[in-house]
Amino acid sequence: MDYQLIATTTFGIEAVTARELKALGYEDLKVENGKVEFEGDEMDIAIANTWLRTAERVLIKVAEFKATTFDDLFEQTKAVDWSDYIPRNGEMHITGKSIKSALFSVPACQAIVKKAVVKSMQRTYNQEMFPEDGPKYKIEVALLKDVVTLSIDTSGPGLHKRGYRTDAGEAPLKETLAASLVMLAQWNYERVLVDPFCGSGTILIEAAMIGRNMAPGLNRHFVCEDWPSMEPEVFQQVRDSAKKAIKDRNLRLMGYDIDGWVLKKARVNAENAGVAEFIEFHELDFYDFSSKNKYGYLITNPPYGERIGEEEEVFKLNRQLGIMKKKLDTWDFNVFTSFSNFEKAFGKASDKNRKLYNGRILTRYYQYLDNDLRQKMRAARKSAEAAAASLEEKNAN
């Protein structure tokens, strides 16, 4: 069966997820805030869930319509033939959200959608009661400016639940966000990658999986696998293909942290993910870090300083990052932080910066290119400008 599918994302990551989908062979993508829409069947649902690194969930878009009254919502939801998706014994769970809409009571919308879905199924199955003791179907009713989107979740637990992180320690990054940071940095896997505030190791583990082309969902279960419409061999084929796609590459990943206890957890997480042999973890004070590698990448999520009295220490820490960049001027530095005075502390405006969210915390991803690359880009730009000027002069004569 062909579906309209939705890959939901963290705000600011939509373009990264769209690039992933294009790399997987999908076209005619529709990119909107917090989601990317594409078309596919059961095989594509399996591929998207198994391979997408930066998406939060994969949903089936069932219907979309405008509704400003509860009657509108009920009648248009009931008009959908829900038996196309849900069997007689399907366990139905309704979630919801409403933004800038006349129907602002989410609990009321959930109750009405559940009633309308049951009415639709009564019509098709010709029975009054449904046991709901079978596979799970999470239906979402999402309202945005009076436009209702009804969808069914195919993922189950969010796609950031890779399965390798048993205990993440304090203030962990989601795996999907960590993968996004690595992909936005355009890390060259042939060069060393360092995280001097590695914590539970999530950035480095996601980088190792990217470097080896390991599918992030290879070793987990998805809720749609329990659906009668999903043949078991579909996911088996995708997993078999994903195992064959893993690359045998030599990676150099280095993680440092001052907290030896959290480093033990990072090592366990890396072992669980199957990438322990590619990552070195060392207990080290950030101020003692140095490297003899001429080229490399630094990708990190340093302490934000959210607590009272910590701003001075965080300013000092970010100033040290700027000093370090001067010493490692041919490295790419990529820093993900909510610290509002970061560039002032770092001592230089970033080459690129992107607004992202870590949970509900507004953050920015500051990126500083290596000086060699920057000079090559500047020279190439000047050469192109000179060639264009020469051509224009020639045409004028």
Salt bridges, closest charged atoms under 4 A:
GLU32 OE2 - LYS30 NZ 3.29
GLU32 OE1 - LYS35 NZ 3.58
GLU37 OE2 - LYS35 NZ 3.60
GLU37 OE1 - LYS61 NZ 3.31
GLU56 OE1 - LYS174 NZ 3.33
GLU64 OE2 - LYS61 NZ 3.27
GLU75 OE1 - LYS78 NZ 3.54
GLU132 OE2 - LYS114 NZ 3.33
ASP153 OD2 - ARG57 NH1 2.91
ASP153 OD2 - LYS138 NZ 3.72
ASP167 OD2 - LYS265 NZ 3.23
GLU170 OE2 - ARG307 NH2 3.00
GLU175 OE1 - ARG165 NH2 3.30
GLU206 OE1 - ARG162 NH2 2.94
GLU225 OE2 - HIS221 ND1 3.61
GLU225 OE2 - ARG239 NH2 2.75
ASP226 OD2 - HIS221 NE2 3.31
GLU280 OE1 - HIS282 NE2 2.99
GLU310 OE2 - ARG307 NH1 3.77
ASP351 OD2 - ARG374 NH2 2.72
